[in-house]
Amino acid sequence: MVARIEEKKYLSAKGLINTVRRVFEKVKEPFKGNQGLSKEISITDCLMAGLAVFKLKFSSLLQFEDEKKDDHIHQNLKNLFSLLRVPCDTYMRERLDEVDPALLRPAFTSIFRSLQRGKELEKFVYLEGKYLLLNDGTGFFSSKKVHCKNCCEKHHRKDGSISYYHQMLGVAIAHPDFKEVIPLCPEPIMKEDGATKNDCERNASERMLKDFRREHPHLSVILVEDALSANGPHLKLLKELNMSFITVVKPDGNKFLFEWVESFDWGKHLSKRQESQGEFSFTDEQGNTHRFRFVNQVPLNDSHNDLKINFIEYWESNRKEELLYHNSWGTDIKITQENAYAIARGGRARWHIENETFNTLKNQGYHFEHNFGHGYKYLSTVFAMLMMLAFLIDQIEQLSCGLFQEALKKLKSKKSRLWRKMRGFFEFHNIPSWKALYLGIIQGTGHYAQNLNTS
């Protein structure tokens, strides 16, 4: 019965990797500079080899270099990733260091279009026909010695030393009911973005939002952000870009707003079903109590009196009346008793960018914090984007590929078993296709021979 599971043409590993390769084939061969590099191995093959490192969860380029020397592994790379020639690790680093990371953006948008065509993205519609769009910054390289011209710098006053680092703004579509996320192209945080964390993320966020709207002009989204974004210029930009928002607001960062809220006479504004303000609570099946207070059309601050937002505060406590969670948000979505809980869940879903995205990359086999190579120009960022592409492919397979789902169901844990099993088959068997690989994992090595003719 498992063998009858068919791959989706565009949403299987084969289809997604072919989509990426078509994009990579359009990347122009970088100028070889003074390294004296020949162009015997194409930049397409170098990019696909980099993708293979992260898709197959190699822990380092050295491990990739050692294992690819085996004839059958070399052939498996060609079979599964359509490599014409497999580069050595040094050659790969030198070539990819010359690739502008912006040239990899179309790989993300092409996969996203496949997801839309396959109707899988519709599962993520959350509120008012819109998708939750999350973003947050994270670092992926830091050193006091190794650096390149694109490194951000932190100058330490205490000892006069300099730390060099790379960061990016991760972006993903998520849904509170799903553990999968749909990562979009990350936005590199550049040296010129600013000397402080706030400046860096704010400038990168503005670029990301404009790129997102240019690439997805008609996609309706709700941007879910932290308190850094609860300011007039940023929220006005979202309005210009036709994006809704749910953003954390805090008493220390939004003093005027909270003074207004605390002066509001909640006792005289008890909410009815569709009124624009009030307080209410309910108890769920587990006995937890969810309490809300909300008011619509509140001034954000005294500098932007014309900018009104809708305010909601939320508490969750257990049967013992112990506080489990508390937060407050500002949104442009009109709040009612009917949608207040959905808005709060949407606000809480912001942690999907940290838990389901960054923590997965760091702790579930992708080796996000390992330095695969820094280079002199773009290498560190290119590797980070290839890793995110591999993660995107894995997430779509987990969401929509029956073979991947069956393999995951059998082995329970991606980190401890599925990735290890995939690597085991890759290292010790000749694999003609991704379908043969997954069927071998599902049915076991005893049935593997009969799968060698699958395509």
C-alpha positions as CSV (number, residue, x, y, z in Angstrom):
1,M,0.0,0.0,0.0
2,V,2.8,2.4,0.8
3,A,4.4,1.7,-2.6
4,R,1.3,3.2,-4.3
5,I,1.9,6.6,-2.7
6,E,2.8,8.9,-5.6
7,E,5.1,11.9,-5.5
8,K,3.5,15.2,-6.3
9,K,5.0,16.6,-9.4
10,Y,6.2,19.9,-8.0
11,L,5.9,19.4,-4.2
12,S,8.1,16.3,-3.8
13,A,11.8,16.4,-3.2
14,K,12.4,15.7,-6.9
15,G,10.1,18.5,-8.0
16,L,11.3,21.1,-5.5
17,I,15.0,20.4,-6.2
18,N,14.4,20.6,-9.9
19,T,12.7,23.9,-9.4
20,V,15.7,25.2,-7.5
21,R,18.1,23.9,-10.1
22,R,16.3,25.8,-12.9
23,V,16.8,29.0,-10.9
24,F,20.4,28.2,-10.3
25,E,21.0,27.6,-14.0
26,K,20.2,31.3,-14.6
27,V,22.9,32.5,-12.2
28,K,25.7,33.9,-14.2
29,E,29.2,32.5,-13.8
30,P,31.0,34.8,-11.4
31,F,34.2,36.5,-12.5
32,K,37.1,34.2,-11.5
33,G,39.2,37.1,-10.2
34,N,42.8,36.4,-9.3
35,Q,42.3,32.9,-7.9
36,G,43.1,31.3,-11.3
37,L,40.0,29.1,-11.0
38,S,38.9,27.3,-14.1
39,K,35.2,27.1,-15.0
40,E,35.2,23.3,-15.6
41,I,32.5,22.9,-12.9
42,S,29.6,25.3,-13.3
43,I,28.3,27.6,-10.7
44,T,25.0,25.7,-11.0
45,D,26.7,22.5,-9.8
46,C,28.5,24.4,-7.0
47,L,25.2,25.8,-5.8
48,M,23.5,22.4,-6.0
49,A,26.3,20.8,-4.2
50,G,25.9,23.4,-1.4
51,L,22.2,22.6,-1.3
52,A,23.0,18.9,-1.0
53,V,25.2,19.5,2.0
54,F,22.2,20.9,3.9
55,K,19.5,18.7,2.5
56,L,21.5,15.6,3.5
57,K,22.6,17.2,6.8
58,F,26.4,16.9,6.5
59,S,27.9,18.4,9.6
60,S,30.7,20.1,7.7
61,L,32.1,20.6,4.3
62,L,35.1,18.4,5.4
63,Q,32.6,15.5,6.0
64,F,31.0,16.2,2.6
65,E,34.5,16.2,1.0
66,D,35.5,12.9,2.6
67,E,32.3,11.0,1.8
68,K,31.8,12.2,-1.7
69,K,35.0,10.4,-2.8
70,D,33.1,7.1,-2.6
71,D,31.9,6.1,-6.1
72,H,28.3,5.4,-5.1
73,I,28.0,8.6,-3.0
74,H,29.4,10.5,-6.0
75,Q,26.8,8.9,-8.2
76,N,24.0,9.5,-5.7
77,L,24.8,13.2,-5.7
78,K,24.3,13.2,-9.4
79,N,21.1,11.1,-9.3
80,L,19.4,13.1,-6.5
81,F,20.6,16.6,-7.2
82,S,21.2,16.4,-11.0
83,L,24.9,17.4,-10.5
84,L,26.9,17.1,-13.7
85,R,30.2,17.3,-11.8
86,V,30.7,17.3,-8.0
87,P,33.1,20.1,-6.8
88,C,35.6,19.6,-4.0
89,D,34.9,21.7,-0.8
90,T,37.7,24.2,-1.6
91,Y,36.5,24.8,-5.1
92,M,32.9,25.2,-3.9
93,R,33.8,27.8,-1.3
94,E,35.8,29.8,-3.7
95,R,33.1,29.9,-6.4
96,L,30.2,30.5,-4.0
97,D,32.1,33.4,-2.3
98,E,31.6,35.3,-5.5
99,V,27.8,34.8,-5.8
100,D,25.6,37.8,-4.8
101,P,23.0,36.3,-2.3
102,A,20.3,38.4,-4.1
103,L,20.6,36.0,-7.0
104,L,19.2,33.2,-4.8
105,R,15.9,35.0,-4.0
106,P,14.1,33.6,-7.1
107,A,14.6,30.1,-5.8
108,F,12.4,30.9,-2.8
109,T,9.7,32.6,-4.9
110,S,9.7,29.8,-7.4
111,I,9.1,27.2,-4.7
112,F,6.4,29.5,-3.2
113,R,4.6,29.6,-6.5
114,S,4.6,25.8,-6.6
115,L,3.1,25.7,-3.1
116,Q,0.4,28.1,-4.3
117,R,-0.3,26.1,-7.4
118,G,-0.6,22.9,-5.4
119,K,-3.2,24.6,-3.1
120,E,-1.1,23.6,0.0
121,L,-0.6,27.3,1.0
122,E,-4.4,27.6,1.5
123,K,-4.1,25.5,4.7
124,F,-2.3,28.4,6.3
125,V,-5.1,31.0,5.9
126,Y,-5.8,32.2,9.4
127,L,-7.9,35.3,10.0
128,E,-10.0,37.4,7.6
129,G,-8.6,35.4,4.7
130,K,-5.0,36.4,5.6
131,Y,-1.8,34.6,6.4
132,L,0.4,35.2,9.4
133,L,3.8,36.5,8.4
134,L,6.5,36.3,11.1
135,N,10.0,37.8,11.2
136,D,12.8,38.0,13.6
137,G,16.6,38.5,13.5
138,T,19.2,35.9,14.3
139,G,22.9,35.6,14.1
140,F,24.8,32.8,12.2
141,F,28.4,33.8,12.5
142,S,30.7,35.5,15.0
143,S,34.4,35.8,15.4
144,K,37.1,38.2,16.7
145,K,39.5,37.1,14.0
146,V,37.8,35.9,10.8
147,H,35.9,38.6,8.9
148,C,35.0,39.9,5.4
149,K,34.0,43.2,4.0
150,N,30.3,42.5,4.6
151,C,30.7,41.7,8.3
152,C,28.9,43.8,10.9
153,E,31.2,45.0,13.6
154,K,30.8,45.4,17.4
155,H,33.5,47.5,19.1
156,H,34.1,46.6,22.7
157,R,34.9,49.7,24.8
158,K,36.4,47.6,27.7
159,D,39.3,46.1,25.8
160,G,39.1,47.9,22.4
161,S,38.6,44.6,20.6
162,I,36.2,44.1,17.6
163,S,33.7,41.3,17.1
164,Y,32.7,40.5,13.5
165,Y,29.4,38.9,12.9
166,H,26.7,38.1,10.3
167,Q,23.0,38.3,11.0
168,M,19.8,37.8,9.0
169,L,16.2,38.6,9.3
170,G,14.3,35.3,9.1
171,V,10.8,35.4,7.5
172,A,8.1,32.7,7.6
173,I,4.4,32.1,7.1
174,A,3.0,30.1,10.0
175,H,-0.3,29.0,11.5
176,P,-1.0,28.3,15.3
177,D,-2.4,24.8,14.4
178,F,0.6,23.7,12.4
179,K,4.2,22.8,13.5
180,E,5.4,23.4,9.9
181,V,6.4,26.8,8.7
182,I,6.9,28.2,5.2
183,P,10.2,30.1,5.3
184,L,10.6,32.9,2.8
185,C,13.9,34.3,1.6
186,P,15.8,35.7,4.6
187,E,17.0,39.3,4.5
188,P,20.7,39.7,5.2
189,I,21.5,42.3,7.8
190,M,24.3,44.5,6.4
191,K,27.2,46.3,7.9
192,E,25.6,49.6,6.8
193,D,22.3,48.9,8.5
194,G,23.5,50.4,11.8
195,A,25.6,49.9,14.8
196,T,22.8,48.9,17.2
197,K,20.5,45.9,17.1
198,N,17.4,48.0,16.7
199,D,18.8,50.0,13.7
200,C,20.0,46.8,12.0
201,E,16.7,44.9,12.3
202,R,14.6,48.0,11.5
203,N,16.4,48.7,8.3
204,A,16.5,45.1,7.2
205,S,12.8,44.8,8.0
206,E,12.0,47.7,5.7
207,R,13.9,46.1,2.8
208,M,12.3,42.8,3.5
209,L,8.7,44.2,3.5
210,K,9.2,46.1,0.2
211,D,10.8,43.0,-1.4
212,F,7.9,40.8,-0.1
213,R,5.2,43.1,-1.5
214,R,7.0,43.4,-4.8
215,E,7.3,39.6,-5.1
216,H,3.8,38.9,-3.7
217,P,1.7,41.9,-4.6
218,H,-1.7,40.3,-3.9
219,L,-1.0,38.1,-1.0
220,S,-3.0,39.2,2.1
221,V,-0.9,38.9,5.2
222,I,-0.9,39.9,8.9
223,L,2.6,40.8,10.0
224,V,3.2,39.5,13.5
225,E,6.1,41.4,15.2
226,D,7.7,42.2,18.5
227,A,7.6,45.5,20.4
228,L,10.4,47.0,18.3
229,S,7.9,47.5,15.5
230,A,5.3,49.3,17.5
231,N,6.2,52.8,16.2
232,G,4.4,55.2,13.9
233,P,6.8,55.2,10.8
234,H,6.8,51.4,10.7
235,L,3.0,51.0,11.0
236,K,2.5,53.7,8.4
237,L,4.8,51.7,6.1
238,L,2.6,48.6,6.6
239,K,-0.5,50.6,5.7
240,E,1.2,51.8,2.5
241,L,2.1,48.2,1.6
242,N,-1.4,47.0,2.4
243,M,-0.4,44.7,5.2
244,S,-2.3,44.2,8.5
245,F,-0.4,43.7,11.7
246,I,-0.4,42.3,15.2
247,T,2.5,43.8,17.1
248,V,3.5,43.4,20.8
249,V,3.1,46.6,22.8
250,K,4.8,47.2,26.1
251,P,4.4,49.8,28.9
252,D,8.1,50.8,28.7
253,G,8.1,51.2,25.0
254,N,4.6,52.5,24.5
255,K,4.2,54.7,27.5
256,F,1.5,57.0,26.0
257,L,-0.6,54.1,24.8
258,F,-0.6,52.4,28.2
259,E,-1.4,55.7,30.1
260,W,-4.4,56.1,27.8
261,V,-5.4,52.4,28.3
262,E,-5.0,52.6,32.1
263,S,-7.1,55.8,32.3
264,F,-9.9,54.1,30.4
265,D,-12.9,53.3,32.6
266,W,-13.3,49.6,31.9
267,G,-16.0,49.3,34.5
268,K,-18.4,51.5,32.5
269,H,-17.7,49.8,29.2
270,L,-18.8,46.2,29.7
271,S,-18.7,44.5,26.4
272,K,-21.6,43.2,24.5
273,R,-21.1,40.8,21.5
274,Q,-20.2,43.4,18.9
275,E,-19.2,46.4,20.9
276,S,-15.8,48.1,20.3
277,Q,-14.4,47.7,23.8
278,G,-14.7,45.7,27.0
279,E,-13.6,42.8,29.2
280,F,-14.6,39.2,29.1
281,S,-13.2,35.7,29.9
282,F,-13.9,32.0,29.2
283,T,-12.8,28.6,30.5
284,D,-11.6,26.0,28.0
285,E,-12.0,22.2,28.2
286,Q,-8.7,21.8,30.1
287,G,-9.9,24.2,32.8
288,N,-7.7,27.1,31.8
289,T,-9.1,30.6,32.0
290,H,-8.6,33.0,29.2
291,R,-9.2,36.7,30.1
292,F,-9.3,39.6,27.7
293,R,-9.7,43.3,27.7
294,F,-9.8,45.3,24.5
295,V,-10.5,48.7,23.0
296,N,-10.5,49.8,19.4
297,Q,-9.3,53.1,17.9
298,V,-6.6,54.1,20.5
299,P,-3.9,56.6,19.7
300,L,-0.5,54.9,19.5
301,N,1.5,57.9,20.9
302,D,1.4,61.7,21.2
303,S,3.7,62.0,18.2
304,H,1.2,60.3,15.9
305,N,-2.2,61.2,17.1
306,D,-3.6,60.5,13.7
307,L,-2.5,56.9,13.9
308,K,-5.1,54.8,15.7
309,I,-4.6,51.2,16.6
310,N,-6.8,48.6,18.3
311,F,-5.5,47.4,21.7
312,I,-5.9,43.9,23.3
313,E,-4.5,42.5,26.5
314,Y,-4.7,38.8,27.3
315,W,-4.1,36.5,30.3
316,E,-4.1,32.7,30.6
317,S,-4.2,31.0,33.9
318,N,-4.7,27.4,35.1
319,R,-7.2,25.8,37.5
320,K,-5.1,26.9,40.4
321,E,-5.3,30.5,39.1
322,E,-1.6,30.5,38.4
323,L,-0.6,32.8,35.5
324,L,0.6,30.9,32.5
325,Y,0.9,33.7,30.0
326,H,0.3,37.4,29.6
327,N,0.8,39.8,26.7
328,S,-0.6,42.8,25.0
329,W,-0.8,43.7,21.3
330,G,-1.7,46.5,18.9
331,T,-3.5,45.6,15.7
332,D,-5.3,47.2,12.8
333,I,-7.9,44.4,12.9
334,K,-11.2,45.4,14.6
335,I,-11.4,43.5,17.8
336,T,-14.6,41.8,19.0
337,Q,-15.4,39.1,21.4
338,E,-15.7,36.7,18.5
339,N,-12.2,37.3,17.2
340,A,-10.2,38.3,20.3
341,Y,-9.0,34.8,21.0
342,A,-7.9,34.3,17.4
343,I,-6.0,37.6,17.5
344,A,-4.2,36.6,20.7
345,R,-3.3,33.2,19.2
346,G,-2.0,35.0,16.2
347,G,0.2,37.2,18.4
348,R,1.5,34.2,20.3
349,A,2.3,32.5,17.0
350,R,5.3,34.8,16.6
351,W,7.3,32.3,18.6
352,H,7.1,30.0,15.6
353,I,9.9,32.0,14.0
354,E,12.1,31.2,17.0
355,N,10.9,27.7,18.0
356,E,9.9,26.1,14.7
357,T,12.4,27.9,12.6
358,F,15.7,29.0,14.3
359,N,15.6,26.3,17.0
360,T,15.0,23.7,14.4
361,L,17.9,24.9,12.3
362,K,20.2,25.0,15.4
363,N,19.1,21.7,17.1
364,Q,17.6,19.3,14.5
365,G,20.5,18.5,12.2
366,Y,21.0,21.6,10.1
367,H,24.1,22.8,12.1
368,F,23.0,26.4,11.7
369,E,25.6,27.8,14.1
370,H,28.5,25.8,12.5
371,N,30.8,27.9,10.3
372,F,30.7,26.1,6.9
373,G,32.9,28.8,5.4
374,H,33.3,32.5,5.7
375,G,35.1,33.7,2.6
376,Y,36.0,37.2,1.6
377,K,32.7,38.4,0.2
378,Y,29.4,36.5,0.3
379,L,30.2,32.9,1.2
380,S,28.8,33.0,4.8
381,T,25.5,34.5,3.7
382,V,25.2,32.2,0.6
383,F,25.6,29.1,2.8
384,A,22.9,30.5,5.2
385,M,20.5,31.0,2.3
386,L,21.2,27.5,1.0
387,M,20.5,26.1,4.4
388,M,17.2,28.0,4.5
389,L,16.3,26.6,1.1
390,A,17.0,23.0,2.3
391,F,14.8,23.8,5.3
392,L,12.0,25.1,3.1
393,I,12.1,21.9,1.0
394,D,12.0,19.7,4.1
395,Q,9.0,21.7,5.5
396,I,7.1,21.4,2.2
397,E,7.8,17.7,2.1
398,Q,6.6,17.3,5.7
399,L,3.5,19.2,4.8
400,S,2.5,17.6,1.5
401,C,4.7,14.7,0.4
402,G,3.1,11.3,1.3
403,L,6.4,9.4,1.0
404,F,8.2,11.8,3.4
405,Q,5.3,11.7,5.8
406,E,5.3,7.9,5.8
407,A,9.1,7.8,6.4
408,L,8.7,10.4,9.3
409,K,5.8,8.4,10.8
410,K,7.9,5.2,10.8
411,L,11.0,6.8,12.3
412,K,9.2,9.3,14.7
413,S,12.0,11.8,15.0
414,K,13.7,13.8,12.2
415,K,16.8,14.6,14.1
416,S,17.6,11.3,15.7
417,R,16.4,8.8,13.2
418,L,15.0,10.1,9.8
419,W,18.0,12.3,8.9
420,R,20.4,9.5,10.1
421,K,18.5,6.9,8.1
422,M,18.5,9.1,5.0
423,R,22.3,9.5,5.3
424,G,22.8,5.8,5.9
425,F,21.0,4.9,2.7
426,F,22.8,7.7,0.9
427,E,26.2,6.4,2.1
428,F,25.7,2.6,1.7
429,H,23.3,2.2,-1.3
430,N,23.1,3.2,-4.9
431,I,20.0,5.4,-5.0
432,P,18.3,6.1,-8.4
433,S,15.7,8.5,-7.1
434,W,14.2,10.3,-4.1
435,K,11.2,7.9,-4.3
436,A,13.5,4.9,-4.0
437,L,15.2,6.5,-1.0
438,Y,12.0,7.1,0.9
439,L,10.6,3.6,0.0
440,G,13.8,2.0,1.2
441,I,13.4,3.8,4.5
442,I,9.7,2.9,4.8
443,Q,10.0,-0.7,3.8
444,G,13.5,-1.5,5.1
445,T,16.6,-2.7,3.4
446,G,15.1,-6.2,2.8
447,H,12.7,-4.6,0.3
448,Y,15.2,-2.1,-1.1
449,A,16.3,-4.1,-4.2
450,Q,12.8,-4.1,-5.6
451,N,12.8,-0.3,-5.4
452,L,15.9,0.3,-7.4
453,N,13.9,0.5,-10.7
454,T,11.5,3.2,-9.4
455,S,11.8,6.6,-10.9
